[in-house]
């Protein structure tokens, strides 16, 4: 609950219960204020819950700090500027990501083997970044920076962090990570997302405002409204979905007309 006890009180998540299976790639759709980003922020530990629990592999981590949870997951934000350190080199950013959750020692931060591995990983992005290891990240375009952030998020397989008890999968949080990109770059980042998720068998939650993307990507789709999950579909049923089906499902689930301009236009 935001602003509890005031005239601006807002219940952002309302009795929400979610279980993800190992390897699920779940797209999350809903109007403004539905609770989509709050869900991801709650999982990441940015926002505390009023009640209920968050468990990881049977262990209650509800009271774990955001910093300690970071080692369990990978995350890509909507703003390409948020996932990297602008004044550090590309290889320095990647070195930090590669050692997430590990103890720091007094050895060199980047060995020749590390540098060669970074080049190999960057070459898979097909953006020419493998030849710019010593370039400051702040000099990259928004699309290049978001692709790098995505790569950094999946470099070190994170442990599972979900609102349920699961058996040792990993979790990647994608919070409208293509919303600030032009259509061509967004398509490239989504292509990379699909590939990284498939290759790593990563359990993934992807928030999006684009209904077509929500249908086209992942094996499961959930729709949120007023802090609740009002629609949950997966497998072959999801593959047969259309945008009209989603609009109809929303109306049936909430007795309201889906009228979010941003989603309808996308």
Phi and psi in degrees as GROMACS dihedral restraints (atoms count N, CA, C in turn):
[ dihedral_restraints ]
;  ai    aj    ak    al  type     phi  dphi    fc
    3     4     5     6     1   -96.0    20    10
    4     5     6     7     1   142.2    20    10
    6     7     8     9     1    54.3    20    10
    7     8     9    10     1    45.0    20    10
    9    10    11    12     1   -58.0    20    10
   10    11    12    13     1   137.2    20    10
   12    13    14    15     1    79.8    20    10
   13    14    15    16     1     7.3    20    10
   15    16    17    18     1  -117.1    20    10
   16    17    18    19     1   173.3    20    10
   18    19    20    21     1   -68.1    20    10
   19    20    21    22     1   -16.3    20    10
   21    22    23    24     1   -97.5    20    10
   22    23    24    25     1    14.5    20    10
   24    25    26    27     1   -56.2    20    10
   25    26    27    28     1   134.2    20    10
   27    28    29    30     1  -137.9    20    10
   28    29    30    31     1   119.7    20    10
   30    31    32    33     1   -86.3    20    10
   31    32    33    34     1   104.4    20    10
   33    34    35    36     1   -83.5    20    10
   34    35    36    37     1   -35.3    20    10
   36    37    38    39     1  -127.3    20    10
   37    38    39    40     1   127.9    20    10
   39    40    41    42     1  -125.4    20    10
   40    41    42    43     1    92.7    20    10
   42    43    44    45     1    62.9    20    10
   43    44    45    46     1    31.7    20    10
   45    46    47    48     1   -75.6    20    10
   46    47    48    49     1   132.8    20    10
   48    49    50    51     1  -130.5    20    10
   49    50    51    52     1   125.6    20    10
   51    52    53    54     1  -139.1    20    10
   52    53    54    55     1   130.9    20    10
   54    55    56    57     1  -121.2    20    10
   55    56    57    58     1   127.1    20    10
   57    58    59    60     1  -109.5    20    10
   58    59    60    61     1   138.8    20    10
   60    61    62    63     1   -86.6    20    10
   61    62    63    64     1   156.6    20    10
   63    64    65    66     1   -55.9    20    10
   64    65    66    67     1   123.9    20    10
   66    67    68    69     1    88.2    20    10
   67    68    69    70     1    -2.1    20    10
   69    70    71    72     1   -61.4    20    10
   70    71    72    73     1   135.3    20    10
   72    73    74    75     1  -114.8    20    10
   73    74    75    76     1   101.1    20    10
   75    76    77    78     1  -106.9    20    10
   76    77    78    79     1   123.3    20    10
   78    79    80    81     1   -92.9    20    10
   79    80    81    82     1   141.5    20    10
   81    82    83    84     1  -119.7    20    10
   82    83    84    85     1   121.4    20    10
   84    85    86    87     1  -123.3    20    10
   85    86    87    88     1   156.5    20    10
   87    88    89    90     1   163.3    20    10
   88    89    90    91     1   163.2    20    10
   90    91    92    93     1   -74.5    20    10
   91    92    93    94     1   176.7    20    10
   93    94    95    96     1   -60.8    20    10
   94    95    96    97     1   133.3    20    10
   96    97    98    99     1    80.9    20    10
   97    98    99   100     1     8.7    20    10
   99   100   101   102     1   -72.4    20    10
  100   101   102   103     1   -23.9    20    10
  102   103   104   105     1   111.4    20    10
  103   104   105   106     1     8.9    20    10
  105   106   107   108     1   -62.2    20    10
  106   107   108   109     1   -57.2    20    10
  108   109   110   111     1   -68.7    20    10
  109   110   111   112     1   -32.0    20    10
  111   112   113   114     1   -62.6    20    10
  112   113   114   115     1   -37.6    20    10
  114   115   116   117     1   -58.0    20    10
  115   116   117   118     1   -49.3    20    10
  117   118   119   120     1   -65.5    20    10
  118   119   120   121     1   -40.4    20    10
  120   121   122   123     1   -66.2    20    10
  121   122   123   124     1   -32.8    20    10
  123   124   125   126     1   -68.4    20    10
  124   125   126   127     1   -43.0    20    10
  126   127   128   129     1   -61.7    20    10
  127   128   129   130     1   -41.2    20    10
  129   130   131   132     1   -75.6    20    10
  130   131   132   133     1   -14.7    20    10
  132   133   134   135     1    93.8    20    10
  133   134   135   136     1     6.7    20    10
  135   136   137   138     1   -67.1    20    10
  136   137   138   139     1   -40.3    20    10
  138   139   140   141     1  -114.8    20    10
  139   140   141   142     1   133.4    20    10
  141   142   143   144     1   -79.6    20    10
  142   143   144   145     1   155.4    20    10
  144   145   146   147     1   -94.1    20    10
  145   146   147   148     1   149.9    20    10
  147   148   149   150     1   -75.1    20    10
  148   149   150   151     1   -36.2    20    10
  150   151   152   153     1  -157.4    20    10
  151   152   153   154     1   168.9    20    10
  153   154   155   156     1    92.1    20    10
  154   155   156   157     1  -179.2    20    10
  156   157   158   159     1  -137.1    20    10
  157   158   159   160     1   155.8    20    10
  159   160   161   162     1  -120.0    20    10
  160   161   162   163     1   125.0    20    10
  162   163   164   165     1  -122.2    20    10
  163   164   165   166     1   151.1    20    10
  165   166   167   168     1  -128.2    20    10
  166   167   168   169     1   114.2    20    10
  168   169   170   171     1    50.9    20    10
  169   170   171   172     1    41.3    20    10
  171   172   173   174     1    86.0    20    10
  172   173   174   175     1    -5.2    20    10
  174   175   176   177     1  -101.3    20    10
  175   176   177   178     1   128.7    20    10
  177   178   179   180     1   -75.1    20    10
  178   179   180   181     1   117.3    20    10
  180   181   182   183     1  -117.7    20    10
  181   182   183   184     1    20.1    20    10
  183   184   185   186     1   -54.0    20    10
  184   185   186   187     1   -36.0    20    10
  186   187   188   189     1   -98.2    20    10
  187   188   189   190     1     7.7    20    10
  189   190   191   192     1   -73.5    20    10
  190   191   192   193     1   140.5    20    10
  192   193   194   195     1   -70.0    20    10
  193   194   195   196     1   161.7    20    10
  195   196   197   198     1   -60.0    20    10
  196   197   198   199     1   -39.6    20    10
  198   199   200   201     1   -63.2    20    10
  199   200   201   202     1   -41.4    20    10
  201   202   203   204     1   -72.7    20    10
  202   203   204   205     1   -29.6    20    10
  204   205   206   207     1   -72.7    20    10
  205   206   207   208     1   -23.4    20    10
  207   208   209   210     1   -57.1    20    10
  208   209   210   211     1   -29.8    20    10
  210   211   212   213     1   -74.8    20    10
  211   212   213   214     1   -11.0    20    10
  213   214   215   216     1   -91.4    20    10
  214   215   216   217     1   -12.6    20    10
  216   217   218   219     1  -146.3    20    10
  217   218   219   220     1   164.1    20    10
  219   220   221   222     1  -111.2    20    10
  220   221   222   223     1   145.9    20    10
  222   223   224   225     1  -144.5    20    10
  223   224   225   226     1   137.5    20    10
  225   226   227   228     1  -126.3    20    10
  226   227   228   229     1   127.0    20    10
  228   229   230   231     1   -92.8    20    10
  229   230   231   232     1   169.6    20    10
  231   232   233   234     1   -66.2    20    10
  232   233   234   235     1   -40.9    20    10
  234   235   236   237     1   -82.9    20    10
  235   236   237   238     1   116.5    20    10
  237   238   239   240     1   -58.7    20    10
  238   239   240   241     1   -19.0    20    10
  240   241   242   243     1   -79.1    20    10
  241   242   243   244     1   -14.3    20    10
  243   244   245   246     1   -85.4    20    10
  244   245   246   247     1   -21.3    20    10
  246   247   248   249     1   -94.1    20    10
  247   248   249   250     1    -1.6    20    10
  249   250   251   252     1  -137.8    20    10
  250   251   252   253     1   166.2    20    10
  252   253   254   255     1   -99.9    20    10
  253   254   255   256     1   111.6    20    10
  255   256   257   258     1   -61.3    20    10
  256   257   258   259     1   -36.1    20    10
  258   259   260   261     1   -87.2    20    10
  259   260   261   262     1     0.2    20    10
  261   262   263   264     1  -102.2    20    10
  262   263   264   265     1   155.4    20    10
  264   265   266   267     1   -67.8    20    10
  265   266   267   268     1   163.5    20    10
  267   268   269   270     1   -57.8    20    10
  268   269   270   271     1   -47.4    20    10
  270   271   272   273     1   -66.7    20    10
  271   272   273   274     1   -31.2    20    10
  273   274   275   276     1   -69.4    20    10
  274   275   276   277     1   -40.6    20    10
  276   277   278   279     1   -61.0    20    10
  277   278   279   280     1   -43.0    20    10
  279   280   281   282     1   -67.7    20    10
  280   281   282   283     1   -34.5    20    10
  282   283   284   285     1   -65.5    20    10
  283   284   285   286     1   -39.9    20    10
  285   286   287   288     1   -62.7    20    10
  286   287   288   289     1   -43.2    20    10
  288   289   290   291     1   -65.6    20    10
  289   290   291   292     1   -38.0    20    10
  291   292   293   294     1   -67.3    20    10
  292   293   294   295     1   -23.4    20    10
  294   295   296   297     1  -110.1    20    10
  295   296   297   298     1    18.3    20    10
  297   298   299   300     1   -59.5    20    10
  298   299   300   301     1   126.4    20    10
  300   301   302   303     1    85.1    20    10
  301   302   303   304     1    -0.7    20    10
  303   304   305   306     1   -99.9    20    10
  304   305   306   307     1   159.4    20    10
  306   307   308   309     1   -72.1    20    10
  307   308   309   310     1   142.9    20    10
  309   310   311   312     1   -91.7    20    10
  310   311   312   313     1   139.6    20    10
  312   313   314   315     1  -116.9    20    10
  313   314   315   316     1  -161.9    20    10
  315   316   317   318     1  -107.5    20    10
  316   317   318   319     1    12.5    20    10
  318   319   320   321     1   -79.8    20    10
  319   320   321   322     1   168.7    20    10
  321   322   323   324     1   -60.1    20    10
  322   323   324   325     1   137.8    20    10
  324   325   326   327     1   -66.7    20    10
  325   326   327   328     1   -33.8    20    10
  327   328   329   330     1  -130.2    20    10
  328   329   330   331     1   113.6    20    10
  330   331   332   333     1   -90.7    20    10
  331   332   333   334     1   165.4    20    10
  333   334   335   336     1   -56.3    20    10
  334   335   336   337     1   -35.7    20    10
  336   337   338   339     1   -67.0    20    10
  337   338   339   340     1   -40.4    20    10
  339   340   341   342     1   -59.2    20    10
  340   341   342   343     1   -47.4    20    10
  342   343   344   345     1   -61.2    20    10
  343   344   345   346     1   -41.2    20    10
  345   346   347   348     1   -66.5    20    10
  346   347   348   349     1   -38.3    20    10
  348   349   350   351     1   -66.0    20    10
  349   350   351   352     1   -39.8    20    10
  351   352   353   354     1   -62.9    20    10
  352   353   354   355     1   -42.2    20    10
  354   355   356   357     1   -60.1    20    10
  355   356   357   358     1   -42.9    20    10
  357   358   359   360     1   -63.3    20    10
  358   359   360   361     1   -44.8    20    10
  360   361   362   363     1   -65.4    20    10
  361   362   363   364     1   -42.8    20    10
  363   364   365   366     1   -66.7    20    10
  364   365   366   367     1   -33.2    20    10
  366   367   368   369     1   -62.3    20    10
  367   368   369   370     1   -26.5    20    10
  369   370   371   372     1   -70.3    20    10
  370   371   372   373     1   -19.5    20    10
  372   373   374   375     1   -75.0    20    10
  373   374   375   376     1   -21.6    20    10
  375   376   377   378     1    58.8    20    10
  376   377   378   379     1    41.0    20    10
  378   379   380   381     1  -121.0    20    10
  379   380   381   382     1     6.4    20    10
  381   382   383   384     1    76.4    20    10
  382   383   384   385     1    11.4    20    10
  384   385   386   387     1   -77.3    20    10
  385   386   387   388     1   -16.7    20    10
  387   388   389   390     1   -64.2    20    10
  388   389   390   391     1   -20.1    20    10
  390   391   392   393     1   -99.1    20    10
  391   392   393   394     1    11.3    20    10
  393   394   395   396     1  -129.1    20    10
  394   395   396   397     1    37.0    20    10
  396   397   398   399     1   -59.1    20    10
  397   398   399   400     1   -32.0    20    10
  399   400   401   402     1   -96.9    20    10
  400   401   402   403     1    14.0    20    10
  402   403   404   405     1   -83.8    20    10
  403   404   405   406     1   142.8    20    10
  405   406   407   408     1   -69.5    20    10
  406   407   408   409     1   137.8    20    10
  408   409   410   411     1   -61.6    20    10
  409   410   411   412     1   -29.8    20    10
  411   412   413   414     1   -64.1    20    10
  412   413   414   415     1   -14.6    20    10
  414   415   416   417     1   -86.9    20    10
  415   416   417   418     1    -8.3    20    10
  417   418   419   420     1   -80.0    20    10
  418   419   420   421     1   158.1    20    10
  420   421   422   423     1   -72.5    20    10
  421   422   423   424     1   166.2    20    10
  423   424   425   426     1   -59.2    20    10
  424   425   426   427     1   -41.3    20    10
  426   427   428   429     1   -66.7    20    10
  427   428   429   430     1   -42.7    20    10
  429   430   431   432     1   -62.6    20    10
  430   431   432   433     1   -40.7    20    10
  432   433   434   435     1   -68.8    20    10
  433   434   435   436     1   -37.5    20    10
  435   436   437   438     1   -69.5    20    10
  436   437   438   439     1   -38.6    20    10
  438   439   440   441     1   -63.7    20    10
  439   440   441   442     1   -40.2    20    10
  441   442   443   444     1   -64.5    20    10
  442   443   444   445     1   -42.6    20    10
  444   445   446   447     1   -59.8    20    10
  445   446   447   448     1   -42.4    20    10
  447   448   449   450     1   -62.5    20    10
  448   449   450   451     1   -44.6    20    10
  450   451   452   453     1   -60.8    20    10
  451   452   453   454     1   -43.7    20    10
  453   454   455   456     1   -63.5    20    10
  454   455   456   457     1   -34.5    20    10
  456   457   458   459     1   -68.7    20    10
  457   458   459   460     1   -27.1    20    10
  459   460   461   462     1  -108.4    20    10
  460   461   462   463     1    -1.7    20    10
  462   463   464   465     1   -59.0    20    10
  463   464   465   466     1   -45.0    20    10
  465   466   467   468     1  -110.1    20    10
  466   467   468   469     1   109.0    20    10
  468   469   470   471     1   -55.2    20    10
  469   470   471   472     1   115.8    20    10
  471   472   473   474     1   -77.5    20    10
  472   473   474   475     1   154.9    20    10
  474   475   476   477     1   -78.3    20    10
  475   476   477   478     1   165.0    20    10
  477   478   479   480     1   -68.9    20    10
  478   479   480   481     1   142.4    20    10
  480   481   482   483     1  -143.5    20    10
  481   482   483   484     1   104.7    20    10
  483   484   485   486     1  -140.0    20    10
  484   485   486   487     1   167.8    20    10
  486   487   488   489     1   -87.1    20    10
  487   488   489   490     1    47.6    20    10
  489   490   491   492     1  -172.6    20    10
  490   491   492   493     1   171.7    20    10
  492   493   494   495     1   -95.3    20    10
  493   494   495   496     1   122.9    20    10
  495   496   497   498     1  -131.1    20    10
  496   497   498   499     1   170.1    20    10
  498   499   500   501     1  -107.5    20    10
  499   500   501   502     1    88.0    20    10
  501   502   503   504     1    53.9    20    10
  502   503   504   505     1    37.2    20    10
  504   505   506   507     1   -88.8    20    10
  505   506   507   508     1  -172.2    20    10
  507   508   509   510     1  -116.5    20    10
  508   509   510   511     1   164.7    20    10
  510   511   512   513     1  -133.1    20    10
  511   512   513   514     1   131.9    20    10
  513   514   515   516     1  -119.9    20    10
  514   515   516   517     1   128.9    20    10
  516   517   518   519     1  -107.0    20    10
  517   518   519   520     1   119.3    20    10
  519   520   521   522     1  -117.2    20    10
  520   521   522   523     1   105.9    20    10
  522   523   524   525     1  -102.0    20    10
  523   524   525   526     1    88.7    20    10
  525   526   527   528     1    48.4    20    10
  526   527   528   529     1    48.9    20    10
  528   529   530   531     1   -74.5    20    10
  529   530   531   532     1    -2.8    20    10
  531   532   533   534     1  -115.8    20    10
  532   533   534   535     1     1.9    20    10
  534   535   536   537     1   -63.9    20    10
  535   536   537   538     1   -30.3    20    10
  537   538   539   540     1   -93.7    20    10
  538   539   540   541     1     7.0    20    10
  540   541   542   543     1  -105.8    20    10
  541   542   543   544     1   155.1    20    10
  543   544   545   546     1   -69.5    20    10
  544   545   546   547     1   159.3    20    10
  546   547   548   549     1   -54.1    20    10
  547   548   549   550     1   -41.4    20    10
  549   550   551   552     1   -66.6    20    10
  550   551   552   553     1   -45.1    20    10
  552   553   554   555     1   -68.2    20    10
  553   554   555   556     1   -38.3    20    10
  555   556   557   558     1   -60.4    20    10
  556   557   558   559     1   -41.6    20    10
  558   559   560   561     1   -63.1    20    10
  559   560   561   562     1   -38.0    20    10
  561   562   563   564     1   -65.3    20    10
  562   563   564   565     1   -44.3    20    10
  564   565   566   567     1   -66.5    20    10
  565   566   567   568     1   -37.8    20    10
  567   568   569   570     1   -65.8    20    10
  568   569   570   571     1   -38.1    20    10
  570   571   572   573     1   -61.5    20    10
  571   572   573   574     1   -44.2    20    10
  573   574   575   576     1   -63.9    20    10
  574   575   576   577     1   -39.4    20    10
  576   577   578   579     1   -59.7    20    10
  577   578   579   580     1   -48.6    20    10
  579   580   581   582     1   -57.7    20    10
  580   581   582   583     1   -42.8    20    10
  582   583   584   585     1   -68.0    20    10
  583   584   585   586     1   -45.7    20    10
  585   586   587   588     1   -64.1    20    10
  586   587   588   589     1   -40.3    20    10
  588   589   590   591     1   -64.4    20    10
  589   590   591   592     1   -44.0    20    10
  591   592   593   594     1   -67.3    20    10
  592   593   594   595     1   -45.9    20    10
  594   595   596   597     1   -66.2    20    10
  595   596   597   598     1   -36.0    20    10
  597   598   599   600     1   -94.4    20    10
  598   599   600   601     1    -2.1    20    10
  600   601   602   603     1    48.8    20    10
  601   602   603   604     1    47.8    20    10
  603   604   605   606     1   -84.3    20    10
  604   605   606   607     1   129.6    20    10
  606   607   608   609     1   -70.7    20    10
  607   608   609   610     1   126.9    20    10
  609   610   611   612     1  -136.4    20    10
  610   611   612   613     1   139.4    20    10
  612   613   614   615     1  -116.5    20    10
  613   614   615   616     1   120.2    20    10
  615   616   617   618     1  -121.3    20    10
  616   617   618   619     1   111.2    20    10
  618   619   620   621     1   -82.6    20    10
  619   620   621   622     1   133.9    20    10
  621   622   623   624     1  -147.1    20    10
  622   623   624   625     1   152.4    20    10
  624   625   626   627     1   -98.5    20    10
  625   626   627   628     1    -5.6    20    10
  627   628   629   630     1   -95.1    20    10
  628   629   630   631     1   111.3    20    10
  630   631   632   633     1   -62.6    20    10
  631   632   633   634     1   -38.6    20    10
  633   634   635   636     1   -64.0    20    10
  634   635   636   637     1   -40.9    20    10
  636   637   638   639     1   -65.8    20    10
  637   638   639   640     1   -38.6    20    10
  639   640   641   642     1   -61.9    20    10
  640   641   642   643     1   -34.9    20    10
  642   643   644   645     1   -78.9    20    10
  643   644   645   646     1   -41.1    20    10
  645   646   647   648     1   -74.0    20    10
  646   647   648   649     1   -26.8    20    10
  648   649   650   651     1  -111.4    20    10
  649   650   651   652     1   145.3    20    10
  651   652   653   654     1    84.6    20    10
  652   653   654   655     1   171.6    20    10
  654   655   656   657     1  -107.4    20    10
  655   656   657   658     1    -2.0    20    10
  657   658   659   660     1  -150.1    20    10
  658   659   660   661     1   146.0    20    10
  660   661   662   663     1  -133.3    20    10
  661   662   663   664     1   132.7    20    10
  663   664   665   666     1  -122.9    20    10
  664   665   666   667     1   142.9    20    10
  666   667   668   669     1  -113.2    20    10
  667   668   669   670     1   135.7    20    10
  669   670   671   672     1  -114.4    20    10
  670   671   672   673     1   151.3    20    10
  672   673   674   675     1  -155.1    20    10
  673   674   675   676     1   131.4    20    10
  675   676   677   678     1    51.7    20    10
  676   677   678   679     1    39.7    20    10
  678   679   680   681     1    79.2    20    10
  679   680   681   682     1    10.6    20    10
  681   682   683   684     1  -124.8    20    10
  682   683   684   685     1   157.2    20    10
  684   685   686   687     1   -88.2    20    10
  685   686   687   688     1   117.4    20    10
  687   688   689   690     1  -106.5    20    10
  688   689   690   691     1    -8.4    20    10
  690   691   692   693     1  -156.0    20    10
  691   692   693   694     1   133.3    20    10
  693   694   695   696     1  -144.9    20    10
  694   695   696   697     1   114.7    20    10
  696   697   698   699     1  -139.4    20    10
  697   698   699   700     1   146.1    20    10
  699   700   701   702     1  -148.5    20    10
  700   701   702   703     1   175.4    20    10
  702   703   704   705     1    63.5    20    10
  703   704   705   706     1  -142.5    20    10
  705   706   707   708     1   -62.7    20    10
  706   707   708   709     1   -34.1    20    10
  708   709   710   711     1   -61.4    20    10
  709   710   711   712     1   -40.6    20    10
  711   712   713   714     1   -64.8    20    10
  712   713   714   715     1   -39.7    20    10
  714   715   716   717     1   -61.5    20    10
  715   716   717   718     1   -27.5    20    10
  717   718   719   720     1   -89.8    20    10
  718   719   720   721     1    -1.1    20    10
  720   721   722   723     1   -64.4    20    10
  721   722   723   724     1   149.3    20    10
  723   724   725   726     1  -125.6    20    10
  724   725   726   727     1   168.3    20    10
  726   727   728   729     1   -60.7    20    10
  727   728   729   730     1   -39.8    20    10
  729   730   731   732     1   -61.3    20    10
  730   731   732   733     1   -36.6    20    10
  732   733   734   735     1   -62.3    20    10
  733   734   735   736     1   -41.2    20    10
  735   736   737   738     1   -65.6    20    10
  736   737   738   739     1   -42.8    20    10
  738   739   740   741     1   -62.8    20    10
  739   740   741   742     1   -40.3    20    10
  741   742   743   744     1   -66.7    20    10
  742   743   744   745     1   -41.3    20    10
  744   745   746   747     1   -63.3    20    10
  745   746   747   748     1   -38.8    20    10
  747   748   749   750     1   -63.5    20    10
  748   749   750   751     1   -45.0    20    10
  750   751   752   753     1   -62.4    20    10
  751   752   753   754     1   -41.4    20    10
  753   754   755   756     1   -67.0    20    10
  754   755   756   757     1   -37.9    20    10
  756   757   758   759     1   -77.3    20    10
  757   758   759   760     1   -28.2    20    10
  759   760   761   762     1  -120.7    20    10
  760   761   762   763     1    -9.3    20    10
  762   763   764   765     1    60.2    20    10
  763   764   765   766     1    25.0    20    10
  765   766   767   768     1  -124.5    20    10
  766   767   768   769     1   157.9    20    10
  768   769   770   771     1   -87.5    20    10
  769   770   771   772     1   134.0    20    10
  771   772   773   774     1   -77.9    20    10
  772   773   774   775     1   109.1    20    10
  774   775   776   777     1  -133.3    20    10
  775   776   777   778     1    56.6    20    10
  777   778   779   780     1  -103.5    20    10
  778   779   780   781     1   109.6    20    10
  780   781   782   783     1   -56.8    20    10
  781   782   783   784     1   -41.5    20    10
  783   784   785   786     1   -61.5    20    10
  784   785   786   787     1   -41.9    20    10
  786   787   788   789     1   -71.7    20    10
  787   788   789   790     1   -44.3    20    10
  789   790   791   792     1   -64.4    20    10
  790   791   792   793     1   -39.5    20    10
  792   793   794   795     1   -69.8    20    10
  793   794   795   796     1   -30.5    20    10
